[in-house]
Amino acid sequence: HVVICNFTFLVEGDNSNLLSCFFRLAWLLVATGEHLRLCPQDYTCCSSQMEETLALQSERDFLKAIEDNSQFLLTTFTQRHRRFDEFFRELIDISEKSMSQMFTKTYGRLFTQNAHIFQELFVEFRRYYSGGSVSLTEVLSDFWSRLVEKVFSLVNPQYQFSDDYLECVSKHAEQLQPFGDVPRKLRVQVSRAFIAARALSQALATGRDIVNKVTKVRGSLCVRGLMRQWYCPLCRGLPSVRPCHSLCLNVMKGCLANQADLDTEWNNFIDALYQVSEKLEGPFNMELAADSISVKVSEAIMHMQENSVSISSKVFQGCGNPRPAPARSKRSPKESGGSRRPFRTYTPEEKPTTAAGTNLDRLVTELKERLRPMRGFWVSLPHTICNDEKIAADVTNEERCWNGQTRGRYLPDVTGDGLVSQINNPEVEVDIARPDVRTRQLIMELRVATNKLRHAQSGQDMDFMDSEEGSSGSGGGDPDERYSDDWTGYRPYLPPYVKQPRNPASSPAKPPRGRDRNGSKWSRNNGHGRVQSAAGALSSRSPHPLLCLPFVLTVAPLWR
């Protein structure tokens, strides 16, 4: 009785002395309970005001239980998103800085004078990672086209090239392959890594937002069940009796029916997150991709330098003979690349710890450990809450728990999971004919995020799948492409639910960069006032174009 009086004093804020409390208790104990709306209308020690106050408290307790039990999810998604985002952005910064330093030492002024080409490449990388509408395939294609113009001029300093002439060179770079197979390798490696990194970062942010939305439930819709299980025992003078475990489950399954309907899509989302994180620590490693950019670009430039004679010969045959340049002083060895130094990459054992305080392997390992227990979270939340001894009686205590009316065994069966299963829930009235619109929206958000992750597993960017040839996405190429110098012993995993895309062309055509490229332009006179050579009729379909020269005697459009 003293406990009840003290509780009455705390709830109602009654400043009267303890003696007056006992007088009030004496009246309450003989009250019939007809004034109660939520608790059984039996002898009670709760007034209508107390019942209303306790009902509000039960709603607050319910929301706090959800918040406490889902804090693990919210903390994981929030912290992992922040750490991955910082890490990926720093990798891009480090890659750009590394390239600038190494190329400055290697090529001197030749690099610094053309540094904007490389800076713009990384600007586009950042834009893509930040969610911009950027096609990595087009970005890299444009980069190589601009680079081939610069390098071609540098390896032929004895000639003067007009913009139209350089345009001719870049337009047919795919046929000439001045950089060998490096552009294709770098495109696949960088695109897959960036696609996976962006998809993972965006998915972690989506997970954070969805958890925030799901936990904002309306406890008022099931306040009757919450009040009956937690505070009606107190009104009956049984403050130490906990609700029966089965009673608690029925109440929680009714209150959390919509959350349980997220289970299938939630599990798909967690599985896709897990699989993309595995790809990032393996074949789509962002660290290796970022570190390889400067190395691959250097290999490409050196390949063009070493094959400059044969490449220039083919260009002169196709685009015409260029105009000799005015006499010029010889460049210093430093400017001409004579001080070339080898480009260093890290071995797997030397993976650096960046300023973000970690490396990719550690980040992925930590994430995967936290993702495993997230499967089935929402459908198991009622059990998680009711397993708390402060909230419900132990499952072994079936005879002396609160069954909703008095102390004793709880007889009704426990209902199933989800909205439809609540049709016979004895504790919570749920309108199963009206699915929750908010829950339907969350299911769609999960499906979209999962679909992006699944496509990222095969190196495809959903935003560009319809706009690029062969539906290859920004990753480009066949998902089963493998390059032994990039991923030793690796064969990419293609999930069974992802349709095998067609094998596209090795590299899409370079997009226009502000200059007209209509077909008739290439059959006009070049910028030097001479008619183009009949060698311009080389067919791009011929594997040996030079062998066809004796048989081509008519003037035709250049480089068909």
Phi, psi and omega in degrees: 000321178297319178300315182294319179296317179297320178295320177300318179297318182289318184289312185271351180066031183287124181268004180288166183284170185297329180297317179295330178297317180294325176296318179295321179299320180299323178287319183295323184295337180259002178292143184278344179087010181294340182278351183282144179254332186249319182276163177303136183277070180235182178308130187215162175243019179247133173277174178298322180293320178296318180298318179295318179296318180291329178296316177297322178293323179295324177294318178296320179297322180295312180296323179292322178298319178295315181298316181296317184282338179261002181299327178300317179296309184298317180296317181298309182295320181294309183289318181294322178297315180298315184290317177296318181298313178299319183294312181297318179296321179291325176300319178295316179298316181295320179298316179294317179296318179297316179297316181299315181294313183291319181288328176296317178293324185279314188248354176058230184294333179301327177278312184299328179289338181241020184298336183297331179298318181283324178297319180293329176298315181286331173300317179291324175301315180294319179298318178297310182299326182283000177102008180290159179279080185233132174265116180297325178299314180291322179299312181290322178298316179294322179299312181294325180295318178291323181292321182294327177296316181293312183293323179298321177294323183287326181276354176231061185293346182280357181240158176245124185247135175278169178298320180296322180294315179294328176296322177297319180297310184290329182297329184248024180295327181297321179287320182286328184050058182294336181259013181068218183265004184299314181303320180294316180297315181294322179301312182293314184295311182290317183297313181299318181294316181292320178298314180294319180297315180293318180298318180295314181298315179294323181293323177295321176294321177296316177301317177301313182293322181293318177300318178300319181287318184294324183283351178273067182271167178254100180293341182294337181289341181229029186296331180298313179294320180296316180295317183297325184275328188259321189242346174296326175302323180294320179293339176268008179080023180236063186294339184266357182272126179269153178295148178299149183300317180292323176299314179301317181297317180296319179296313183290323178293328176288317181291330185247029182297318181292323178296323180295332179290349176280351193306310184298309182291327177296315180295321176299319179297314180295319179298317180294321176300316181297316183292321178292322178297324176295321178296324182292329179271358180238250188292335182253036186298118183289327178297311181294321180296314180296321181289336185273349185301308181295323180295313182294319179297319177298317178300320181295314180297316180294325177298318180290323177296315183292335181247024187296326182295310182291322179295315180297322179299316179294322179295316181297323178292324184272323185254355180099165180280128182283168180278134178299144180277153175300159179302138182217153180288149181291138179290153176290158179305325182294321182286329184274003178090015182292342181261028183305133179242149182295147177268131187260135172244165180268140171282161180304330181284345185253016183307126187282153169267117185278181179295343176287353173087018182198183169228175189296320181302316180293318180298315182293318179300315179296320180295314182298323178296328181274337180284327185306310182284000182278340180297136178070017185299311188289326180284337180263358182301318176303319179293320180299316181292315185286345176281353177284121183296341177280344184257321183216160178290156177296149183298337179280345181262079185262346185262333186241031178255169179277122184259012180103340180237318183200188177277127181158180184292142175268119189269325183298153177287155175280132182285169178280189183263149175094170187296312185298326184289351183272008183299330181247022179292119184282350187253332184228128177275116182238130178275096184284349180279351182234087178301145183289123182297320181298320179293321177299322179294320179294323177298318179294321177298319179294320180295317179297313180297319180295319180297320178297318180294320181294321177291324179297331179297335179251019176075025183247138176256115184301329184294340184236010183295327183272346187260350183243148186302136176077009182050041183272348181069184180293340178290323178068155173076177179287132178303340180267009178299142179217139178236117188296331181281345178264310187230086184299126175070016184259136169233116186302146178268126177249111182303147182296339183271000177258123181293136180292118181284162177289159180276109184278181174296156185299330178203131181292159181297146181290133181288156178298149178238045173096355179247144182295135181233036179289154189300327185292337184300323188283353177260359178278173178298148178283179186287000184252006172088006179248154177286138182297148181291153176296344176296345178295350180276013179303133180272131178291349180272348183275127180289341180229075188299325183295331180291342183273351187303316182299338185261354182256106187243354182255153179281129180222167178304140183294144171046061185317000000 
